[in-house]
Amino acid sequence: MCNNEADRYEIMFDPVAKTAIVLRGQRYTFLAGPFKNYEEARRAAMALSD
């Protein structure tokens, strides 16, 4: 059986600091960046491997 829970995440992008936080369930991952925009931060979050 396939569990898609790992595929669910939320990205909080800070346009001033150019950083992002990825929320997966109860776990937070800080992405230091700098990221140009939300789309760049989203691509970095998708590249994370568990």
N, C-alpha and C positions, 0 to 999 in steps of 0.2 A: 504494500500500500504506500502511496506517495503522500508525503506531508508537505504542503505548500506554505506552512507557517514561516519558514525561513525566507520565503520570497516576499513577505510583507514587511515593509519598512516605511518610515516617515522621515523626511529630510527637513530640518530647520536651518535655513540659510540666513546668515547675517550679512547684509550688503555693506555695512559700514566696516566691519572687521574682515570681510571677505573669507569667512570661515563657515563651517557647517557642522551640524550635529545630526547623526543618524540614529534613530530610535527603532530598535527591533525588539518588540515585546517589552521586557523590563530592562533591556540592555542598551546603553548609550555608547556611541563611538564618536569621538571628536575628530573632525577632519580639519587640519590646520590651514590647508590651502596655501597661498591665496587663490581664490576662485574668481573668475571674471564675472560670472553670473550664476543663477540657480541651475541652469542646464549643465554647466561645467561641474558643479558640485554634485548633481544627480548622476552624471556619468562616473564620477569618482566613487560614489556610494555603491553603484551597481557593480563596480570592479572589485569591491571588497569580497574576500573569500572567507568562509567560516571554517 
